[in-house]
Amino acid sequence: ANHHGTSPENAVMDLLRDTPHEIFALYFDMEPQNVCLVAEQPWVSFCSDAESLSTEAARARGGIHPRAFGAFAKVLGGLVRDERILSLPEAIRRMTSMPADSLGISRRGRLRPGHYADIAVFSPDGVAAHATPDQPEIYASGMRHVLVNGIAVVLDGEHTGAIPGRFIRGPGWRGSGDP
């Protein structure tokens, strides 16, 4: 606003008008103790709406939320190991079968015959999120292997370059095809 000699409100409106696809915002509106309080509630599950990107793609694109590189590691390392808010089995349930059931997504969230093989192999003692608002493209540590639809995306801690994910349609989608 100061740079353009206008009010903060007008500066925001000008940015939205002139660069609508380049606007990105992070809000810091929850205190850590409130995050813990919410996480303790038995009906709360964990998921992320962030897409999976390489560090190079994230840097080139800009405007990436840190959750793209550490949402689940933050739960496992922060809420489970460090804060002891949840047990490891309960946290895993809340990241897998619970959201799949809540969203009505079939054949996901459990290791069963006929289900898609989405698997993460990690070190409970070593898993940690490192992404920050200033450096959001830093991978979490402690993730040894990650399989998506049965295909290795992370193998021995290194990204394989595979992108086997697919769009999932839940029961609210009105069309044909497998969710």
C-alpha positions in Angstrom: 0.0 0.0 0.0 2.8 2.4 0.9 4.7 1.6 -2.3 1.6 2.4 -4.4 0.5 5.3 -2.3 -2.9 4.0 -1.5 -4.8 2.4 1.4 -4.3 -1.2 2.3 -7.8 -2.0 1.3 -7.3 -0.4 -2.2 -4.0 -2.1 -2.6 -5.6 -5.5 -2.0 -8.4 -4.8 -4.5 -5.8 -3.6 -7.1 -3.8 -6.8 -6.6 -6.8 -9.0 -7.0 -7.9 -7.1 -10.1 -4.4 -7.0 -11.8 -2.9 -10.3 -10.7 -5.8 -12.6 -9.7 -3.9 -15.9 -10.2 -0.8 -14.7 -8.3 -2.4 -14.0 -5.0 -1.5 -16.3 -2.1 -2.2 -15.8 1.6 -1.3 -17.7 4.8 -3.4 -17.0 7.9 -2.0 -17.5 11.4 -5.3 -17.5 13.3 -5.0 -20.6 15.6 -2.9 -20.7 18.7 -0.9 -24.0 19.1 -2.9 -24.9 22.2 -6.1 -24.6 20.2 -4.7 -26.9 17.5 -4.1 -29.5 20.2 -7.5 -29.0 21.6 -9.1 -29.6 18.2 -6.9 -32.6 17.5 -8.0 -34.2 20.8 -11.6 -34.4 19.7 -12.6 -37.9 18.7 -14.5 -36.8 15.5 -11.5 -34.9 14.0 -9.7 -36.5 11.1 -6.6 -35.3 9.3 -6.2 -34.7 5.6 -4.7 -32.2 3.3 -6.0 -30.3 0.2 -2.4 -29.6 -1.0 -1.2 -31.1 -4.2 2.0 -33.0 -4.4 4.8 -31.1 -6.0 8.6 -31.5 -6.4 10.7 -28.8 -4.7 11.6 -27.4 -8.1 8.0 -27.1 -9.2 7.0 -25.5 -5.9 9.8 -22.9 -6.1 9.0 -22.1 -9.7 5.3 -21.7 -9.0 5.5 -19.9 -5.6 2.6 -19.5 -3.3 2.8 -23.0 -1.8 1.4 -23.7 1.6 3.8 -25.6 3.9 1.2 -28.4 4.3 2.1 -29.6 0.8 5.4 -30.8 2.2 4.6 -31.8 5.8 0.9 -32.0 6.8 1.0 -35.6 7.9 4.5 -35.5 9.3 3.3 -32.6 11.5 0.6 -34.8 12.9 2.9 -37.8 13.4 5.9 -35.9 14.7 4.2 -33.0 16.4 0.9 -34.2 17.8 1.8 -37.9 18.3 5.5 -38.1 19.3 6.2 -34.6 20.7 2.9 -33.4 22.2 1.5 -36.9 23.0 -2.0 -35.7 22.0 -2.8 -38.9 20.1 -1.5 -42.5 20.0 0.2 -43.5 16.8 -2.6 -46.0 15.9 -5.3 -43.4 16.5 -3.5 -40.8 14.4 -3.0 -43.3 11.5 -6.7 -44.1 11.7 -7.6 -40.5 11.6 -5.4 -40.0 8.5 -6.6 -43.1 6.6 -9.9 -45.0 7.2 -11.7 -42.2 9.2 -11.5 -39.6 6.4 -12.2 -42.2 3.7 -15.3 -43.3 5.6 -16.4 -39.8 6.4 -16.2 -38.8 2.7 -17.7 -42.0 1.4 -14.6 -42.9 -0.6 -14.6 -46.7 -1.2 -11.5 -48.9 -1.4 -9.3 -46.4 0.3 -8.0 -45.9 3.8 -7.4 -49.6 4.7 -4.9 -52.3 3.8 -7.3 -54.9 2.3 -7.5 -57.0 -0.8 -9.2 -55.0 -3.6 -8.3 -51.7 -2.0 -5.8 -49.2 -3.6 -2.4 -49.6 -2.1 -1.7 -46.1 -0.6 1.1 -46.8 1.9 3.6 -44.8 3.9 6.5 -46.4 5.7 8.1 -44.0 8.2 10.2 -43.9 11.3 8.0 -42.8 14.3 11.0 -41.4 16.0 12.4 -39.6 13.0 9.3 -38.2 11.2 9.2 -34.4 11.3 7.9 -31.6 9.2 10.4 -28.9 8.2 8.4 -26.7 5.8 7.8 -23.2 6.9 5.9 -20.2 5.4 9.3 -18.8 4.4 10.6 -22.1 3.0 7.5 -24.2 2.2 9.2 -26.6 -0.2 11.2 -28.6 2.3 10.4 -32.3 2.5 9.5 -33.9 5.8 12.1 -36.3 7.2 11.5 -39.8 8.4 9.5 -41.0 5.4 11.2 -44.0 4.0 8.8 -45.2 1.4 5.5 -43.9 0.0 3.3 -45.9 -2.4 0.3 -44.3 -4.2 -2.0 -46.7 -6.0 0.7 -49.4 -5.4 3.5 -47.4 -7.2 6.5 -46.2 -5.3 6.6 -42.4 -5.2 9.2 -42.2 -2.4 11.7 -45.1 -2.2 14.5 -45.1 0.4 13.7 -41.5 1.2 14.0 -40.2 -2.4 11.3 -39.1 -4.7 11.0 -41.4 -7.7 9.4 -39.0 -10.1 6.3 -41.2 -10.4 2.9 -39.5 -10.3 0.4 -42.3 -10.0 -2.3 -40.3 -8.1 -5.7 -40.0 -9.6 -8.7 -37.8 -9.1 -11.1 -39.3 -6.6 -14.8 -38.6 -6.9 -16.9 -39.1 -3.8 -20.6 -39.8 -3.4 -21.6 -36.2 -4.0 -20.3 -36.3 -7.6 -23.1 -36.7 -10.1 -21.7 -38.6 -13.0 -20.6 -42.0 -14.0 -17.4 -43.9 -13.2 -15.6 -45.3 -10.2 -15.1 -42.9 -7.3 
